[in-house]
């Protein structure tokens, strides 16, 4: 009897192994093979100088004072006029919300759906006291060791300069697009884009514009960041997470600290208990949607155990999900994250405060909503003495743009002809971009910057020693140049 059972178990295991092997190797590559694009000559030194000069302007958006960096934005605008004369002669240029720029390149076919390329002019501040830690001054615009150094080199003046450089080159060659091309360069993306990109979107909507697709900053070309994947991966953001910050206020009886209430009943005690529950009992993770499609896309390009597990998510999804939850970045792909960001209570060491308040910030995956997050918070609060209220500025998760759509295939085709060694895959943008403001006038919105980055580079994003390789900047110009040519050849 035992022998028969063992034989049966062995048979099941052999059958399972066969199913896994067959399923693994029948999953063919989702990458398209195309001949290389013709060589595109780029003035690498010239475009590096143009970016370097753009980095010297302190274009910082301020939540309280819209005019705080007015002079710096005007200097940047003057710089763009001087450096891109053909663009400013041939394209319409409008200033929206005082400092955002909207360029219009009229197409030859009014029936072709227009497209929008985006970047932003503003940059984040330098962390106080960190200037000395930079290998080049953050606003010096230095070019050395093959890099352009400075705040905004990556986020996001690199994209802005590369787009204008590509259009300038196309104009010099006599190129005329079939569909109308818009360029939108917001000036307050880092604080929400309400004064800039949101107003541009409203203006286009009032004019009856319906965009075939939008391409904004976002995910990038990862190098050595995906275990088991030897080749670089261009991760195209087909969706972005929403966000909401929730204010929690706990009420208690104020008084002298010598006569405290029962344990956990003070305002601070009540709030601390709620914050702990929110921190340790997050919304559930789900390996589904965009994250699942990303792993299924890269699976055939992997080797060994990685290929086996990702090709058989029907069996290994719980294992893969558990592994993803252990990493901060990968955890953000599979769940709505909780970040405790603000805590305020008391003003004297011997006084019990009557109020304690804190803020939790949630980044919401597609499939959940601001309302579902608020239900989760209220469920964890579960005490009438703790008030829960969303702060202004919340944003729902974006719709998911289709990887089967013509615009996605256009981006994929452009990447594969310029960078045949790069794997193209969809991904989820975990931060917010200006592109979300255009959801009302386009169904296809993508978030991708053709920036090469490894694990070391990611720390430079909003951090110290932000920089852009001169060679990578030239690649970015080639990408936008070829993308616009391909779009005109087959308008989505």
C-alpha positions as CSV (number, residue, x, y, z in Angstrom):
1,X,0.0,0.0,0.0
2,X,2.8,2.4,1.0
3,X,4.7,1.4,-2.2
4,X,1.7,2.2,-4.3
5,X,1.3,5.6,-2.6
6,X,4.9,6.5,-3.2
7,X,4.7,5.5,-6.8
8,X,1.6,7.6,-7.2
9,X,3.3,10.6,-5.6
10,X,6.3,10.1,-7.8
11,X,4.1,10.0,-10.8
12,X,2.4,13.2,-9.8
13,X,5.7,14.9,-9.3
14,X,7.0,13.7,-12.7
15,X,3.8,14.9,-14.3
16,X,4.1,18.3,-12.5
17,X,7.7,18.6,-13.6
18,X,6.7,17.9,-17.2
19,X,3.9,20.5,-17.1
20,X,6.2,23.1,-15.6
21,X,8.9,22.4,-18.2
22,X,6.5,22.5,-21.1
23,X,4.8,25.6,-19.9
24,X,8.2,27.3,-19.4
25,X,9.6,26.6,-22.8
26,X,6.4,27.2,-24.7
27,X,6.3,30.8,-23.4
28,X,8.0,32.5,-26.3
29,X,9.6,35.9,-26.2
30,X,7.2,38.8,-26.4
31,X,10.0,41.0,-27.9
32,X,9.7,42.0,-31.5
33,X,12.7,41.7,-33.9
34,X,13.3,44.5,-36.3
35,X,16.2,45.8,-38.3
36,X,18.2,48.5,-36.7
37,X,17.2,52.1,-37.3
38,X,19.4,54.2,-39.6
39,X,22.3,55.9,-37.7
40,X,21.2,59.2,-36.3
41,X,24.1,61.7,-35.8
42,X,23.7,63.8,-32.7
43,X,25.9,66.7,-31.6
44,X,26.7,65.2,-28.3
45,X,28.9,68.0,-27.1
46,X,26.4,70.6,-28.1
47,X,23.3,69.0,-26.5
48,X,25.4,68.4,-23.3
49,X,26.2,72.1,-23.2
50,X,22.6,73.1,-23.7
51,X,21.5,70.8,-20.9
52,X,24.3,72.0,-18.6
53,X,23.3,75.6,-19.1
54,X,19.7,74.7,-18.4
55,X,20.8,73.2,-15.0
56,X,22.2,76.5,-13.8
57,X,18.7,78.0,-13.4
58,X,17.1,77.5,-10.0
59,X,13.7,76.6,-11.3
60,X,12.1,75.6,-7.9
61,X,8.3,75.5,-7.6
62,X,6.9,76.9,-4.4
63,X,3.6,75.8,-2.9
64,X,2.9,79.1,-1.3
65,X,4.4,81.6,-3.7
66,X,3.8,81.0,-7.5
67,X,6.2,83.8,-8.3
68,X,9.1,82.5,-6.1
69,X,11.3,81.5,-9.0
70,X,9.8,83.7,-11.7
71,X,13.1,85.2,-12.8
72,X,14.8,81.7,-13.1
73,X,11.9,80.3,-15.2
74,X,12.2,83.4,-17.5
75,X,16.0,82.8,-17.8
76,X,15.3,79.2,-18.8
77,X,12.8,80.3,-21.4
78,X,15.3,82.7,-22.9
79,X,17.9,80.0,-23.0
80,X,15.5,77.7,-24.9
81,X,14.8,80.4,-27.4
82,X,18.5,81.0,-28.1
83,X,19.4,77.3,-28.3
84,X,16.5,76.1,-30.4
85,X,15.9,78.8,-33.0
86,X,14.1,76.5,-35.5
87,X,11.7,75.2,-32.9
88,X,10.8,78.8,-32.0
89,X,10.4,79.8,-35.6
90,X,8.3,76.9,-36.8
91,X,6.2,75.8,-33.8
92,X,3.6,77.8,-32.0
93,X,4.6,78.6,-28.5
94,X,2.2,79.5,-25.7
95,X,2.9,80.3,-22.0
96,X,0.2,78.8,-19.7
97,X,-0.2,79.5,-16.0
98,X,2.6,82.1,-16.4
99,X,5.5,79.7,-16.7
100,X,4.5,76.4,-18.3
101,X,5.2,76.1,-22.0
102,X,3.0,74.6,-24.7
103,X,4.5,74.1,-28.2
104,X,2.4,73.1,-31.2
105,X,3.8,71.5,-34.4
106,X,1.0,71.5,-36.9
107,X,0.7,68.2,-38.8
108,X,-0.2,67.8,-42.4
109,X,-3.2,65.4,-41.8
110,X,-6.0,66.9,-39.7
111,X,-7.6,63.5,-39.4
112,X,-4.5,62.0,-37.6
113,X,-4.8,61.9,-33.9
114,X,-2.2,64.3,-32.3
115,X,0.3,63.2,-29.8
116,X,1.9,64.9,-26.7
117,X,5.4,64.7,-25.4
118,X,5.9,66.0,-21.9
119,X,8.7,67.0,-19.5
120,X,8.9,69.6,-16.7
121,X,11.0,72.6,-16.0
122,X,11.0,72.6,-12.2
123,X,13.3,70.7,-10.0
124,X,13.4,69.6,-6.3
125,X,15.4,71.5,-3.8
126,X,18.8,70.4,-2.5
127,X,18.7,68.8,0.9
128,X,19.9,71.4,3.4
129,X,23.5,71.1,4.2
130,X,24.2,68.5,1.4
131,X,25.9,70.9,-1.1
132,X,29.4,69.8,0.0
133,X,28.5,66.2,-0.6
134,X,28.1,66.8,-4.4
135,X,31.0,66.0,-6.6
136,X,30.0,69.0,-8.7
137,X,27.9,72.0,-7.7
138,X,24.2,71.1,-7.9
139,X,23.4,74.2,-10.0
140,X,26.8,74.6,-11.6
141,X,26.0,72.9,-14.9
142,X,29.4,71.1,-15.0
143,X,30.3,68.6,-17.7
144,X,33.1,66.3,-16.5
145,X,34.0,62.6,-16.6
146,X,31.5,62.0,-19.3
147,X,28.5,63.3,-17.4
148,X,26.4,66.5,-17.1
149,X,26.1,67.1,-13.4
150,X,23.3,69.0,-11.6
151,X,19.9,69.1,-10.2
152,X,17.4,68.3,-12.9
153,X,19.8,66.4,-15.2
154,X,17.6,63.3,-14.8
155,X,14.5,64.8,-13.4
156,X,13.5,66.3,-15.8
157,X,15.5,68.8,-17.8
158,X,17.3,66.0,-19.6
159,X,14.0,64.9,-21.2
160,X,13.1,68.5,-22.0
161,X,16.3,69.3,-23.8
162,X,16.4,65.9,-25.6
163,X,12.9,66.5,-27.0
164,X,13.7,70.0,-28.2
165,X,17.0,68.8,-29.7
166,X,15.2,66.0,-31.6
167,X,12.6,68.5,-33.0
168,X,15.3,70.9,-33.9
169,X,17.1,68.2,-35.8
170,X,13.9,67.1,-37.6
171,X,13.2,70.6,-38.6
172,X,16.7,71.0,-40.0
173,X,16.2,67.9,-42.1
174,X,12.9,69.3,-43.6
175,X,10.7,66.8,-41.8
176,X,7.0,67.6,-41.4
177,X,4.9,65.4,-39.1
178,X,1.7,63.9,-40.3
179,X,-0.1,64.4,-37.0
180,X,0.1,67.5,-34.9
181,X,2.7,67.2,-32.2
182,X,2.4,69.0,-28.8
183,X,5.2,69.6,-26.4
184,X,4.2,70.4,-22.8
185,X,6.8,71.6,-20.3
186,X,5.1,72.2,-16.9
187,X,6.7,74.3,-14.2
188,X,5.3,72.9,-11.0
189,X,5.2,69.1,-11.4
190,X,7.1,68.5,-8.2
191,X,4.3,70.1,-6.2
192,X,1.4,68.6,-8.1
193,X,1.2,70.3,-11.5
194,X,-2.0,72.2,-10.7
195,X,-0.7,75.6,-12.0
196,X,1.0,74.2,-15.0
197,X,0.2,70.9,-16.7
198,X,-3.4,70.8,-15.3
199,X,-4.0,74.1,-17.0
200,X,-2.5,73.0,-20.3
201,X,-4.8,69.9,-20.2
202,X,-7.8,72.1,-19.6
203,X,-6.8,74.4,-22.4
204,X,-6.5,71.6,-24.9
205,X,-9.8,70.1,-23.7
206,X,-11.5,73.5,-24.3
207,X,-10.1,73.4,-27.8
208,X,-11.6,70.0,-28.5
209,X,-8.2,68.3,-28.7
210,X,-8.3,64.5,-28.3
211,X,-4.8,63.0,-28.1
212,X,-3.8,59.7,-29.7
213,X,-1.3,59.2,-26.9
214,X,0.8,61.0,-24.2
215,X,4.4,60.2,-23.3
216,X,5.7,61.7,-20.1
217,X,8.6,61.0,-17.8
218,X,8.5,57.9,-15.7
219,X,10.2,54.5,-15.6
220,X,13.5,54.0,-17.3
221,X,16.0,51.5,-18.7
222,X,17.1,49.3,-15.8
223,X,20.6,47.8,-15.9
224,X,21.3,44.9,-13.6
225,X,18.3,45.7,-11.4
226,X,16.3,42.6,-12.1
227,X,17.8,39.4,-10.7
228,X,18.0,36.7,-13.4
229,X,17.7,39.1,-16.3
230,X,21.1,39.7,-17.9
231,X,19.9,42.3,-20.4
232,X,18.7,45.8,-19.7
233,X,15.0,46.3,-19.5
234,X,13.1,49.4,-20.7
235,X,10.1,49.5,-18.4
236,X,7.2,51.5,-19.9
237,X,4.8,52.8,-17.3
238,X,1.3,51.9,-18.6
239,X,-0.3,53.1,-15.3
240,X,0.5,55.1,-12.3
241,X,-0.5,54.8,-8.7
242,X,-2.9,57.2,-7.1
243,X,-2.4,58.8,-3.8
244,X,-4.1,60.1,-0.7
245,X,-2.8,61.6,2.5
246,X,-5.1,61.0,5.5
247,X,-5.1,63.1,8.6
248,X,-5.8,61.4,11.9
249,X,-6.7,63.3,15.0
250,X,-7.0,61.7,18.4
251,X,-8.7,63.4,21.3
252,X,-7.9,63.0,25.0
253,X,-8.3,64.8,28.3
254,X,-5.6,67.4,28.8
255,X,-4.0,67.6,32.2
256,X,-0.9,67.3,34.3
257,X,1.4,64.5,33.4
258,X,1.5,63.4,37.1
259,X,-2.0,62.0,36.7
260,X,-2.1,60.2,33.4
261,X,-5.1,58.2,32.2
262,X,-5.2,54.4,31.8
263,X,-2.6,52.9,29.4
264,X,-3.5,53.7,25.8
265,X,-6.2,56.2,26.7
266,X,-4.2,59.4,26.2
267,X,-4.4,61.3,22.9
268,X,-0.9,60.2,22.1
269,X,-1.6,56.6,23.2
270,X,-4.8,56.4,21.1
271,X,-3.1,57.8,18.0
272,X,0.0,55.6,18.4
273,X,-2.2,52.5,18.5
274,X,-3.9,53.4,15.3
275,X,-0.7,54.4,13.5
276,X,0.9,51.1,14.6
277,X,-2.1,49.1,13.1
278,X,-1.8,51.1,9.9
279,X,1.9,50.5,9.7
280,X,1.8,46.7,10.5
281,X,-1.5,45.8,8.8
282,X,-1.3,47.3,5.3
283,X,-3.8,46.7,2.5
284,X,-3.3,43.3,1.0
285,X,-0.7,42.6,-1.8
286,X,-1.9,41.2,-5.1
287,X,0.3,39.9,-7.9
288,X,-2.1,40.9,-10.7
289,X,-2.7,43.5,-13.3
290,X,0.3,45.5,-14.5
291,X,2.8,43.7,-12.2
292,X,1.7,40.3,-13.4
293,X,2.0,41.3,-17.1
294,X,5.5,42.7,-16.5
295,X,6.8,39.5,-15.0
296,X,5.1,37.4,-17.7
297,X,6.8,39.6,-20.3
298,X,10.3,39.3,-18.9
299,X,10.0,35.6,-18.0
300,X,11.0,34.2,-21.4
301,X,14.1,36.4,-21.3
302,X,15.3,35.0,-18.0
303,X,17.3,32.0,-17.2
304,X,17.2,29.2,-14.7
305,X,14.8,29.2,-11.7
306,X,13.6,32.8,-12.5
307,X,12.3,31.7,-15.8
308,X,10.6,28.7,-14.4
309,X,8.8,30.5,-11.6
310,X,7.7,33.5,-13.6
311,X,6.5,31.3,-16.5
312,X,4.3,29.4,-14.0
313,X,2.7,32.0,-11.9
314,X,-0.4,29.8,-11.8
315,X,1.6,27.8,-9.3
316,X,4.3,30.0,-8.0
317,X,2.4,33.3,-7.6
318,X,2.3,33.1,-3.8
319,X,6.0,32.4,-3.6
320,X,6.8,35.3,-6.0
321,X,4.5,37.7,-4.3
322,X,6.0,36.9,-0.9
323,X,9.5,37.6,-2.3
324,X,8.3,40.9,-3.8
325,X,6.8,42.0,-0.5
326,X,10.2,41.7,1.2
327,X,11.8,44.5,-0.9
328,X,10.7,48.2,-0.5
329,X,10.6,48.9,-4.3
330,X,9.0,45.6,-5.3
331,X,6.5,45.7,-2.5
332,X,5.3,49.0,-4.0
333,X,4.5,47.2,-7.2
334,X,2.0,44.7,-5.6
335,X,0.1,46.7,-3.0
336,X,-1.2,50.1,-1.9
337,X,1.6,51.3,0.4
338,X,1.3,53.0,3.7
339,X,3.8,55.7,4.8
340,X,3.5,57.5,8.2
341,X,4.8,60.9,7.4
342,X,3.8,63.5,10.0
343,X,3.3,63.4,13.8
344,X,2.3,66.3,16.1
345,X,1.4,66.3,19.7
346,X,2.1,68.2,22.9
347,X,4.3,71.3,23.6
348,X,5.5,70.7,27.2
349,X,7.1,67.6,28.8
350,X,4.7,67.8,31.9
351,X,1.4,68.4,30.1
352,X,-0.9,65.8,28.6
353,X,-2.0,67.2,25.2
354,X,-5.7,67.2,24.4
355,X,-5.0,66.4,20.8
356,X,-2.5,64.3,18.8
357,X,-2.5,64.2,15.1
358,X,-0.6,62.3,12.4
359,X,-0.6,61.9,8.6
360,X,-0.4,58.7,6.6
361,X,0.3,58.8,2.9
362,X,-1.0,56.0,0.7
363,X,0.1,55.2,-2.8
364,X,-2.8,53.4,-4.4
365,X,-2.6,50.6,-6.9
366,X,-5.0,50.3,-9.9
367,X,-8.0,48.3,-8.7
368,X,-8.3,50.2,-5.5
369,X,-9.6,53.7,-4.9
370,X,-9.3,56.6,-2.5
371,X,-12.6,55.5,-1.0
372,X,-11.4,52.0,-0.4
373,X,-8.3,53.4,1.3
374,X,-10.4,55.6,3.6
375,X,-12.5,52.5,4.5
376,X,-9.3,50.7,5.5
377,X,-8.1,53.6,7.6
378,X,-11.4,53.9,9.4
379,X,-11.5,50.2,10.0
380,X,-8.1,50.4,11.6
381,X,-9.0,53.5,13.7
382,X,-12.2,51.9,15.0
383,X,-12.6,54.5,17.8
384,X,-14.9,57.4,17.9
385,X,-12.2,59.5,19.6
386,X,-10.0,59.3,16.4
387,X,-11.1,61.4,13.5
388,X,-10.2,60.4,10.0
389,X,-10.2,62.8,7.0
390,X,-8.5,62.9,3.6
391,X,-6.2,65.9,3.0
392,X,-6.8,68.0,-0.2
393,X,-5.1,66.9,-3.4
394,X,-5.9,63.2,-3.5
395,X,-5.7,61.4,-6.9
396,X,-7.2,58.2,-8.0
397,X,-5.0,55.5,-9.7
398,X,-4.8,56.0,-13.4
399,X,-6.4,53.8,-16.0
400,X,-4.2,51.1,-17.5
401,X,-3.0,51.8,-21.0
402,X,-3.2,48.8,-23.3
403,X,0.0,47.1,-24.3
404,X,-1.9,45.8,-27.4
405,X,-2.5,49.4,-28.5
406,X,-0.7,51.1,-31.4
407,X,1.0,53.7,-29.3
408,X,2.6,51.1,-27.0
409,X,3.8,49.1,-30.0
410,X,5.2,52.4,-31.4
411,X,7.3,52.9,-28.3
412,X,8.3,49.3,-28.2
413,X,9.3,49.3,-31.9
414,X,11.3,52.5,-31.5
415,X,13.2,51.1,-28.5
416,X,13.9,47.8,-30.3
417,X,15.2,49.4,-33.4
418,X,17.5,51.7,-31.5
419,X,18.5,49.4,-28.6
420,X,18.2,45.8,-29.8
421,X,19.8,44.5,-26.6
422,X,17.0,46.0,-24.5
423,X,14.0,44.1,-23.3
424,X,10.8,46.2,-23.4
425,X,8.1,45.5,-20.8
426,X,5.1,47.3,-19.3
427,X,5.4,48.4,-15.7
428,X,3.6,50.4,-12.9
429,X,4.8,53.9,-12.1
430,X,4.7,54.2,-8.4
431,X,5.1,58.0,-8.2
432,X,2.8,60.7,-9.6
433,X,3.5,62.5,-12.9
434,X,2.0,65.5,-14.7
435,X,0.5,63.0,-17.3
436,X,-2.4,62.2,-15.0
437,X,-3.9,65.6,-15.7
438,X,-4.4,64.5,-19.4
439,X,-6.5,61.5,-18.6
440,X,-9.6,63.4,-19.8
441,X,-8.3,63.8,-23.3
442,X,-6.4,60.6,-23.9
443,X,-6.9,56.9,-23.3
444,X,-3.3,56.0,-23.9
445,X,-0.8,57.5,-21.5
446,X,2.7,56.2,-21.0
447,X,5.4,57.1,-18.5
448,X,8.9,56.4,-19.7
449,X,12.2,58.2,-19.8
450,X,14.9,56.6,-22.0
451,X,17.4,57.0,-19.2
452,X,19.8,54.2,-18.4
453,X,20.1,53.5,-14.6
454,X,21.5,50.9,-12.2
455,X,20.9,50.6,-8.5
456,X,23.6,53.2,-7.7
457,X,22.0,55.7,-10.1
458,X,18.5,55.4,-8.5
459,X,19.8,56.9,-5.3
460,X,20.7,60.1,-7.3
461,X,17.1,60.6,-8.2
462,X,16.0,63.6,-6.0
463,X,19.3,62.9,-4.1
464,X,22.9,63.9,-4.2
465,X,25.1,63.9,-7.4
466,X,22.2,63.8,-9.9
467,X,23.8,63.5,-13.3
468,X,23.2,62.4,-16.9
469,X,25.8,60.6,-19.0
470,X,26.5,62.5,-22.2
471,X,26.2,59.3,-24.2
472,X,22.8,58.6,-22.7
473,X,21.7,62.1,-23.4
474,X,22.5,61.5,-27.1
475,X,20.5,58.2,-26.9
476,X,17.5,60.1,-25.5
477,X,17.7,62.5,-28.5
478,X,17.8,59.6,-30.9
479,X,14.8,58.0,-29.2
480,X,12.6,61.1,-29.5
481,X,13.8,61.7,-33.0
482,X,13.0,58.2,-34.1
483,X,9.7,58.1,-32.2
484,X,8.3,61.1,-34.0
485,X,9.4,59.8,-37.4
486,X,7.8,56.4,-36.7
487,X,4.6,58.0,-35.4
488,X,4.3,60.1,-38.5
489,X,4.8,57.0,-40.7
490,X,2.0,55.1,-39.0
491,X,-0.2,57.4,-36.9
492,X,-1.9,55.6,-34.1
